[in-house]
Amino acid sequence: MVYGITLFILIYFNQDKVALLKFTGYKLLNNISDTGKAFLIILITDIFLGYHSESGWQALIEIILEHYGLEVDKAAITIFVCSVPVVIDACVKLWVGPISSF
């Protein structure tokens, strides 16, 4: 509740900065191709609603790191697991999308 009120106050008293941010956002989105927009939508939704198997990726990375004698860093593995499978999935969807839409 406090965060919402704080956000409202910041937006209310900084309307000129919010307008500049909106203008910049619209300008960036208008200069991206439709394929680029589709890729961004897929990438963002997969990041927030991803379905990848965390335990499988963790096991794979730990096995590879231990094979090469590297130390296993849990934070690095978590960041890798949260981002790399999603990017791969989004790239595959972008690649398969135009092929399958005959």
GIVEN-V903515 format. One record per backbone hydrogen bond with DSSP energy under -1.0 kcal/mol. NH is the residue of the N-H (numbers start at 1). CO is the residue of the C=O. E is the energy in kcal/mol with one decimal. If there is no record, write none. Layout:
nh = [NH;NH]
co = [CO;CO]
e = [E;E]
This chain:
nh = [5;6;7;8;9;10;11;12;13;18;19;20;21;22;23;24;25;26;27;28;29;30;37;38;39;40;41;42;43;44;45;46;47;48;49;57;58;59;60;61;62;63;64;65;66;67;68;70;77;78;79;80;81;82;83;84;87;88;89;90;91;92;93;94;95;96;97;100;102]
co = [1;2;3;4;5;6;7;8;9;14;15;16;17;18;19;20;21;22;23;24;25;26;33;34;35;36;37;38;39;40;41;42;43;44;45;53;54;55;56;57;58;59;60;61;62;63;64;65;73;74;75;76;77;78;79;80;83;84;85;86;87;88;89;90;91;92;93;96;100]
e = [-2.1;-2.6;-2.7;-2.3;-2.4;-2.5;-2.5;-2.6;-2.3;-2.1;-2.3;-1.8;-2.2;-2.5;-2.4;-2.4;-2.4;-2.8;-2.4;-2.4;-2.5;-2.2;-2.3;-2.4;-2.4;-2.3;-2.3;-2.5;-2.8;-2.7;-2.4;-2.3;-1.9;-2.0;-2.6;-1.8;-2.5;-2.3;-2.2;-2.5;-2.6;-2.4;-2.2;-2.8;-2.6;-2.1;-1.6;-2.8;-2.2;-2.4;-2.3;-2.4;-2.9;-2.0;-1.2;-2.2;-2.2;-2.5;-2.4;-2.5;-2.4;-2.3;-2.5;-2.2;-2.1;-2.9;-2.3;-2.4;-1.2]
